[in-house]
Amino acid sequence: MAEVVGRGPAGSASAAPDLGTPSTFVLLRHGETALTPQKRFSGSGGSDPGLSPAGRRQAEAVAAALAARGTIQAVVSSPLLRCRETAQTVADRLGLPVTVEEGLRETDFGAWEGLTFAEVKERHPADLDAWLASPKAAPTGGGESFAAVARRVSAARDRLLAAHRGRTVLLVTHVTPVKTLVRLALGAPPEALFRMELSAASLSAIAYYADGNASLRLLNDTSHLR
């Protein structure tokens, strides 16, 4: 778990002006599917797997942890099954409905769906090199570039901020959308996506302030799974 806070000189939160209650997005990566331990590309362009037995246990664990904190006021999910199942487990524990936001779906990995990194490197080496080098490059076979994902996710972020001003909202989504929201909050370059680790059923959190700034509060917290 890592916590990053800073809204004033030398990272002092107390030096920042009073901007009222921020809108806070608690970002939950869905629980494991059968593909997760195999580290296969699993986006929105292939099969739509549900949670594995391990993933369901993870969802129950995170639901218990969030219920104990008692801060979540709304639950929003990616449309993909693994997220909806995770979100519903948490929402049932919290007594809240689940709203689906299309913009939170995972990247479409095109022809790479279901493959491991090594398999993609063997079958599509040039396309993989281009994808690793540029956020504008898309996976083989009509996949979605990281630049396209960033536009989609930032639009979803803005819609959700407008709808939930000053509230704490759980967003149940995927690796790329979570990393994208973190990258945008930090003002980091696109290559930062490759420098973050996000475990299944991990929690991250970002606070958004009235002046347009954001503060990363939590990254890849898995303490509830231990």
C-alpha positions in Angstrom: 0.0 0.0 0.0 1.2 3.5 -0.8 -0.3 6.8 0.3 0.4 10.1 -1.5 -0.9 13.3 0.0 0.1 16.9 -0.9 -1.8 20.1 -1.5 0.5 22.8 -0.3 4.1 23.8 -0.3 6.5 21.0 0.6 3.5 18.6 0.5 1.7 20.2 3.4 -2.0 19.7 3.2 -2.5 22.3 5.9 -1.1 25.0 3.7 -3.8 24.5 1.1 -6.8 26.8 1.0 -10.2 25.5 2.2 -11.8 24.1 -0.9 -14.6 22.3 0.8 -15.2 18.6 0.8 -13.5 16.9 -2.1 -15.1 14.3 -4.3 -13.4 11.1 -3.6 -13.2 8.1 -6.0 -12.3 4.8 -4.3 -11.0 2.7 -7.2 -11.5 -1.0 -6.9 -10.0 -3.4 -9.4 -12.3 -6.4 -9.8 -11.6 -9.7 -8.2 -9.7 -12.5 -10.0 -11.1 -14.4 -13.0 -9.7 -17.6 -14.4 -7.4 -15.5 -16.7 -6.0 -13.3 -14.0 -3.4 -15.7 -12.5 -2.2 -16.6 -16.0 -1.6 -12.9 -16.7 -3.5 -13.0 -20.0 -4.8 -9.9 -21.8 -8.4 -9.7 -20.8 -10.1 -6.6 -22.0 -13.5 -5.6 -23.4 -13.0 -7.1 -26.9 -12.9 -10.8 -26.1 -14.8 -13.1 -23.7 -16.5 -11.6 -20.7 -15.4 -13.9 -17.9 -17.0 -13.8 -14.4 -15.2 -14.1 -11.1 -13.4 -17.3 -10.2 -14.0 -18.8 -6.8 -10.9 -16.9 -5.6 -12.3 -13.7 -7.1 -15.6 -14.2 -5.3 -13.7 -14.6 -2.0 -11.7 -11.4 -2.7 -15.0 -9.5 -3.5 -16.4 -10.7 -0.1 -13.2 -9.5 1.7 -13.2 -6.1 0.1 -16.9 -5.7 0.8 -16.3 -6.4 4.5 -13.5 -3.9 4.6 -15.5 -1.2 2.9 -18.5 -1.8 5.1 -16.2 -1.4 8.2 -15.0 1.9 6.9 -18.5 3.1 6.3 -17.5 5.9 3.9 -18.9 4.8 0.5 -22.0 6.7 -0.6 -22.4 5.3 -4.2 -21.2 2.3 -6.2 -20.4 2.6 -10.0 -19.2 -0.3 -12.1 -17.8 -1.1 -15.5 -20.3 -3.0 -17.7 -18.1 -6.1 -17.8 -19.2 -9.1 -15.8 -16.2 -9.4 -13.5 -16.7 -5.8 -12.3 -20.5 -6.1 -12.0 -20.1 -9.2 -9.9 -17.5 -7.5 -7.7 -19.6 -4.4 -7.4 -22.8 -6.2 -6.6 -21.1 -8.1 -3.8 -19.9 -4.8 -2.2 -23.2 -3.0 -2.9 -25.2 -5.8 -1.3 -23.1 -5.5 1.9 -23.4 -1.7 1.9 -27.1 -1.6 1.0 -26.5 0.5 -2.1 -27.6 0.1 -5.8 -25.0 -0.4 -8.6 -24.8 2.1 -11.5 -23.1 1.0 -14.7 -20.7 3.5 -16.4 -19.7 2.4 -19.9 -16.6 4.5 -19.8 -15.1 2.4 -17.1 -14.7 -0.7 -19.3 -11.3 -2.2 -19.9 -9.2 -1.6 -23.0 -10.1 -3.5 -26.1 -7.0 -5.6 -26.7 -8.1 -6.7 -30.2 -6.3 -9.9 -31.4 -4.3 -10.1 -28.2 -7.4 -10.9 -26.1 -6.7 -14.2 -24.2 -3.0 -14.2 -25.0 -0.1 -13.9 -22.6 2.5 -11.2 -23.1 5.0 -13.8 -24.3 2.5 -15.1 -26.9 1.8 -11.6 -28.2 5.6 -11.0 -28.4 5.9 -14.2 -30.5 2.9 -13.6 -32.8 2.8 -9.8 -33.2 6.3 -8.5 -32.3 6.2 -5.3 -34.4 2.8 -4.3 -33.1 3.8 -5.0 -29.5 6.9 -2.9 -29.8 4.8 0.0 -31.3 2.3 -0.3 -28.5 4.9 -0.2 -25.8 6.6 2.8 -27.5 3.5 5.0 -28.2 0.2 5.6 -26.4 -1.3 6.2 -29.9 -0.5 2.7 -31.1 -3.3 0.1 -30.8 -3.2 -3.7 -30.3 -3.3 -5.8 -33.4 -6.7 -6.3 -35.1 -8.5 -3.1 -34.2 -7.8 -2.8 -30.5 -7.9 0.4 -28.5 -4.9 2.6 -27.9 -4.0 4.0 -24.5 -4.7 7.5 -25.9 -8.2 6.4 -26.8 -8.7 4.9 -23.4 -7.5 8.1 -21.7 -10.1 10.1 -23.6 -12.9 7.7 -22.7 -11.9 7.4 -19.0 -11.4 11.2 -18.5 -14.9 11.8 -20.0 -16.4 9.2 -17.6 -14.5 10.8 -14.7 -15.9 14.2 -15.5 -19.5 12.8 -15.8 -19.1 11.1 -12.4 -17.6 14.2 -10.7 -20.5 16.3 -11.9 -23.0 13.7 -10.6 -21.3 13.1 -7.2 -19.9 16.4 -6.0 -18.5 16.2 -2.5 -19.3 12.5 -2.2 -17.2 9.3 -1.8 -17.9 6.9 -4.7 -16.6 3.4 -5.3 -15.6 2.8 -8.9 -15.3 -0.9 -9.7 -13.2 -1.1 -12.8 -10.0 -2.6 -14.4 -6.3 -2.2 -14.5 -6.0 0.3 -17.4 -8.8 2.7 -16.2 -7.5 2.7 -12.6 -3.9 3.4 -13.8 -5.2 6.1 -16.2 -7.1 7.9 -13.5 -4.0 7.8 -11.3 -1.8 9.0 -14.1 -4.1 11.9 -14.9 -4.4 12.9 -11.3 -0.6 13.0 -11.0 0.0 14.7 -14.3 2.3 11.8 -15.2 3.2 10.9 -18.8 1.6 7.9 -20.6 4.5 5.6 -19.9 3.7 5.8 -16.2 1.0 3.1 -17.0 3.8 0.6 -17.3 5.3 1.6 -13.9 2.3 0.8 -11.6 1.3 -2.5 -10.1 -2.4 -3.2 -9.5 -3.4 -6.4 -7.8 -6.8 -8.1 -8.2 -9.3 -6.6 -5.7 -6.9 -3.8 -4.8 -8.1 -0.4 -3.6 -6.7 3.0 -4.7 -8.2 6.4 -4.0 -8.1 9.9 -5.5 -9.6 13.1 -4.1 -10.8 15.8 -6.5 -11.0 19.4 -5.4 -13.1 22.4 -6.4 -10.1 24.1 -8.0 -9.6 21.3 -10.4 -6.6 19.7 -8.7 -6.5 16.1 -7.5 -4.6 14.2 -4.8 -3.7 10.5 -4.9 -4.6 9.2 -1.4 -4.1 5.4 -1.8 -2.5 3.0 -4.4 -2.8 -0.8 -4.6 -4.0 -1.4 -1.1 -4.5 -5.2 -0.6 -4.4 -5.2 3.2 -8.0 -6.5 3.3 -6.9 -9.7 1.5 -4.4 -10.8 4.0 
